[in-house]
């Protein structure tokens, strides 16, 4: 039985290779068309407090996610301009910073120390960007990507939306390598 199966494979090897090459076509189509859901909350039951809270944030406050933006070595007037650019990004509902409390002409040390320490540290300052969608939605991840293009090297964007965006970017970068290794080993 095994001997005849081996003989069949040896005699029809080109046909078998053609068959496997043809199977690569639907595999490639599936790879391109398969969407990965990075939103962990979507897998949880609607009865959990976390899911309920996320829904309330999006529905009632139009703010389901946020990111902290650390800006280094930039004058306050330039930070205000950067803030205006970030506010124009699609799905960024608002950006909170020092100029929302006081005019930037007022010295920073006039702020209560608790607020000052939350917003400033040495040559760095922090803004908070609020998004109008959930932490891992495509819209939020696209907004984080756009914000990174705007901010440049002097800024760092953190928070869960930034982490999920980084994971997605890393996955998309490394996945072809994993597929190639799997194809070679099989």
C-alpha positions as CSV (number, residue, x, y, z in Angstrom):
1,X,0.0,0.0,0.0
2,X,2.7,2.5,1.1
3,X,4.9,1.3,-1.8
4,X,2.2,2.0,-4.4
5,X,1.5,5.4,-2.8
6,X,5.2,6.3,-3.0
7,X,5.4,5.2,-6.6
8,X,2.3,7.4,-7.5
9,X,4.0,10.4,-5.9
10,X,7.3,9.7,-7.7
11,X,5.5,9.3,-11.1
12,X,3.3,12.4,-10.7
13,X,5.5,14.8,-8.9
14,X,4.9,17.7,-11.3
15,X,1.2,17.3,-11.0
16,X,1.5,17.3,-7.2
17,X,3.7,20.4,-7.2
18,X,1.2,22.1,-9.6
19,X,-1.6,21.2,-7.2
20,X,0.2,22.8,-4.2
21,X,1.1,25.9,-6.2
22,X,-2.6,26.2,-7.1
23,X,-3.5,25.9,-3.4
24,X,-1.3,28.9,-2.7
25,X,-3.7,31.1,-4.7
26,X,-6.6,30.8,-2.2
27,X,-4.1,31.0,0.7
28,X,-2.8,34.3,-0.6
29,X,-6.3,35.6,-1.1
30,X,-7.2,34.5,2.5
31,X,-4.1,36.2,3.9
32,X,-4.9,39.5,2.2
33,X,-8.6,39.5,3.0
34,X,-8.5,38.2,6.6
35,X,-8.9,41.1,9.1
36,X,-7.4,40.8,12.5
37,X,-9.5,42.2,15.4
38,X,-7.1,43.8,17.9
39,X,-10.0,44.9,20.2
40,X,-9.9,42.5,23.1
41,X,-13.0,44.0,24.6
42,X,-15.1,42.8,21.6
43,X,-14.5,39.2,22.7
44,X,-15.8,39.8,26.3
45,X,-19.5,39.6,27.3
46,X,-21.5,42.8,27.3
47,X,-22.3,42.3,30.9
48,X,-18.8,43.0,32.2
49,X,-18.2,46.3,33.8
50,X,-15.2,47.1,31.6
51,X,-17.3,46.6,28.4
52,X,-20.2,48.6,29.9
53,X,-17.7,51.4,30.8
54,X,-16.2,51.5,27.4
55,X,-19.7,51.7,25.8
56,X,-20.7,54.6,28.1
57,X,-17.4,56.5,27.3
58,X,-18.0,56.2,23.6
59,X,-21.8,56.7,23.5
60,X,-22.2,59.5,26.1
61,X,-18.8,61.2,26.2
62,X,-17.6,60.5,22.6
63,X,-14.3,59.5,24.0
64,X,-13.5,55.8,24.2
65,X,-9.7,55.9,24.2
66,X,-6.8,58.2,25.0
67,X,-3.1,58.5,24.5
68,X,-0.5,60.5,26.4
69,X,1.9,62.6,24.2
70,X,5.2,63.4,25.7
71,X,6.9,66.4,24.0
72,X,10.6,67.0,24.6
73,X,12.6,70.2,24.2
74,X,9.9,72.3,22.5
75,X,8.9,75.8,23.4
76,X,5.3,76.3,24.7
77,X,4.2,78.3,21.6
78,X,5.4,75.4,19.4
79,X,3.6,72.9,21.6
80,X,0.4,74.9,21.1
81,X,0.9,74.7,17.3
82,X,1.5,71.0,17.5
83,X,-1.6,70.6,19.6
84,X,-3.6,72.3,16.9
85,X,-2.3,70.0,14.3
86,X,-3.1,66.9,16.4
87,X,-6.6,68.2,17.0
88,X,-7.2,68.2,13.3
89,X,-6.5,64.5,12.9
90,X,-9.5,62.4,12.1
91,X,-11.1,60.7,15.2
92,X,-9.1,62.8,17.7
93,X,-12.0,64.4,19.6
94,X,-9.8,66.8,21.7
95,X,-6.3,67.3,23.1
96,X,-5.8,68.5,26.7
97,X,-2.8,70.5,27.7
98,X,-1.6,73.5,29.8
99,X,-3.2,76.1,27.5
100,X,-6.6,74.6,28.4
101,X,-6.0,75.8,32.0
102,X,-4.1,79.0,31.6
103,X,-2.8,81.1,28.7
104,X,0.8,80.1,27.8
105,X,2.0,83.6,28.7
106,X,1.3,82.8,32.3
107,X,4.5,81.2,33.8
108,X,4.3,77.4,34.4
109,X,5.3,77.8,38.0
110,X,2.1,79.7,38.7
111,X,0.3,76.4,38.4
112,X,-0.3,74.4,41.6
113,X,2.6,72.0,42.0
114,X,0.3,68.9,41.6
115,X,-0.9,70.1,38.2
116,X,2.6,71.4,37.2
117,X,4.2,68.1,38.0
118,X,1.5,66.2,36.1
119,X,2.1,68.3,32.9
120,X,5.8,69.2,33.1
121,X,9.1,67.3,33.9
122,X,12.3,69.0,33.1
123,X,12.4,69.9,29.4
124,X,9.3,67.7,28.7
125,X,5.6,68.3,28.8
126,X,2.6,66.0,28.4
127,X,-0.6,66.3,26.5
128,X,-3.5,63.9,26.5
129,X,-5.3,63.1,23.2
130,X,-8.8,61.8,23.4
131,X,-10.2,59.7,20.6
132,X,-13.9,59.3,19.6
133,X,-13.7,55.5,19.3
134,X,-12.5,52.5,21.2
135,X,-8.9,51.7,22.2
136,X,-8.3,49.2,19.4
137,X,-10.5,50.4,16.7
138,X,-9.1,50.8,13.2
139,X,-10.0,54.5,13.4
140,X,-8.1,55.0,16.6
141,X,-5.0,53.1,15.4
142,X,-5.1,55.2,12.1
143,X,-5.3,58.4,14.2
144,X,-2.2,57.3,16.3
145,X,-0.3,56.5,13.1
146,X,-1.2,60.0,11.7
147,X,-0.3,61.6,15.0
148,X,3.2,60.0,14.9
149,X,3.7,61.3,11.4
150,X,2.9,64.8,12.6
151,X,4.8,64.8,15.9
152,X,8.2,63.6,14.7
153,X,11.2,62.6,16.8
154,X,10.6,65.1,19.7
155,X,7.4,63.4,20.7
156,X,6.4,60.0,22.1
157,X,2.8,58.7,22.0
158,X,1.9,56.2,24.7
159,X,-1.2,54.5,26.1
160,X,-3.0,51.3,25.1
161,X,-3.9,52.7,21.6
162,X,-0.2,53.3,20.9
163,X,0.7,49.8,22.2
164,X,-1.9,48.1,20.0
165,X,-0.8,50.2,17.0
166,X,2.8,49.1,17.6
167,X,1.7,45.4,17.9
168,X,-0.2,45.6,14.6
169,X,2.7,47.3,12.9
170,X,5.2,44.7,14.2
171,X,2.9,41.9,13.1
172,X,2.5,43.3,9.6
173,X,6.2,43.7,9.3
174,X,7.2,40.2,10.6
175,X,4.3,38.1,9.3
176,X,5.7,37.6,5.7
177,X,8.9,36.2,7.3
178,X,7.0,33.7,9.3
179,X,5.0,32.7,6.3
180,X,8.1,32.2,4.3
181,X,9.7,30.0,7.0
182,X,6.5,28.0,7.3
183,X,6.4,27.5,3.5
184,X,10.0,26.4,3.4
185,X,9.7,24.0,6.3
186,X,6.5,22.4,4.9
